[in-house]
Amino acid sequence: MHLIKELYSLAASDRKDELLLYLKNMEEAFVNPKEHVGSENNRIDGILNYILEKAENELNTVEVKVNIPEGLHMDTFHFVIIIGNLLDNAIEAARQTDDKYLSFKMTMEKGILYMDAANI
């Protein structure tokens, strides 16, 4: 959601050069991110790798454990928004701590998806 708001703001204020640069940076991040997650679910991996790379650049320690099935049957559009907001908030809070630590875990057990983000 943050990405869309930023894109809309740049477009609405007629800042074409900044908008194009922002889109180019997004494309590079999504196309060639450092792989932190490889769950076989490209949409989820894409947003996780993008945000976790950002976290790794801003924090001292980033620990990730993702174990989800390939054929996750859910609306990934809304799920990606939830993951993005969860991690954006966790990164922002971790930035304000002395340790600058983030742990993110996502697992599926008995048909229930668990997500845990900790910044302490």
C-alpha positions in Angstrom: 0.0 0.0 0.0 2.9 2.3 0.8 4.2 1.8 -2.7 0.9 2.7 -4.3 0.6 5.8 -2.2 4.1 7.0 -3.1 3.5 6.3 -6.8 0.2 8.1 -6.7 1.8 11.1 -5.0 4.5 11.4 -7.5 2.1 11.1 -10.4 -0.4 13.6 -8.9 2.3 16.2 -8.3 3.5 15.8 -11.9 7.0 14.6 -10.9 7.6 12.4 -13.9 11.3 12.0 -13.5 11.0 10.9 -9.9 8.1 8.6 -10.7 10.1 6.9 -13.5 13.2 6.5 -11.2 11.0 5.1 -8.4 9.4 2.6 -10.9 12.9 1.6 -12.2 14.1 1.0 -8.6 11.1 -1.1 -7.8 11.5 -3.1 -11.0 15.2 -3.8 -10.2 14.3 -4.8 -6.6 11.6 -7.2 -7.7 13.4 -8.7 -10.7 16.8 -9.2 -9.0 16.4 -9.2 -5.3 18.7 -11.0 -3.1 16.9 -14.2 -2.3 16.1 -14.4 1.4 13.0 -16.6 0.8 12.4 -19.4 -1.8 9.1 -20.9 -1.0 8.0 -21.6 -4.6 5.3 -19.0 -4.3 6.6 -16.2 -6.5 4.3 -13.4 -5.4 4.9 -14.0 -1.7 8.6 -14.6 -2.3 8.8 -11.3 -4.3 7.4 -9.1 -1.6 9.3 -10.9 1.2 12.6 -10.7 -0.7 12.1 -7.0 -1.5 11.2 -6.0 2.0 13.8 -8.2 3.7 16.5 -6.8 1.5 15.4 -3.3 2.7 15.5 -4.6 6.3 19.0 -6.1 5.8 20.3 -2.7 4.6 18.8 -0.8 7.5 19.1 -3.2 10.4 22.0 -5.0 12.1 20.4 -8.5 12.2 17.6 -10.0 10.1 16.6 -13.6 10.8 14.1 -15.2 8.5 12.4 -18.6 8.4 9.7 -19.3 5.9 8.2 -22.7 5.3 4.9 -22.5 3.3 3.6 -24.9 0.7 3.9 -24.1 -3.0 0.2 -24.2 -3.7 -1.1 -21.8 -1.0 -4.8 -21.4 -1.7 -5.5 -17.8 -0.8 -5.9 -14.4 -2.4 -2.3 -13.4 -2.6 -3.1 -9.8 -3.5 -4.5 -9.1 0.0 -2.0 -11.4 1.6 0.9 -9.5 0.1 -0.5 -6.2 1.5 -0.8 -7.8 5.0 2.8 -9.1 4.9 4.1 -5.7 3.5 2.4 -3.8 6.3 3.5 -6.2 9.0 7.1 -6.1 8.0 7.1 -2.3 7.3 5.9 -1.8 10.8 8.3 -4.3 12.3 11.3 -2.7 10.5 10.3 0.8 11.5 10.1 -0.3 15.2 13.4 -2.2 15.0 15.1 0.9 13.5 14.3 2.7 16.8 15.9 0.1 19.0 19.6 -0.2 20.0 20.0 -3.7 18.6 18.2 -3.0 15.3 17.1 -6.7 15.2 14.3 -8.3 13.2 13.1 -11.9 13.2 10.4 -13.0 10.8 8.8 -16.5 10.7 6.0 -17.8 8.5 5.0 -21.4 8.7 1.9 -23.5 7.9 0.8 -26.2 10.2 -2.3 -28.3 9.9 -3.8 -25.8 7.4 -3.2 -22.8 9.6 -0.7 -20.1 8.5 1.4 -18.6 11.3 3.3 -15.3 10.9 5.6 -13.9 13.6 7.6 -10.7 13.4 9.7 -9.7 16.4 12.0 -6.7 16.7 13.4 -7.2 20.2 
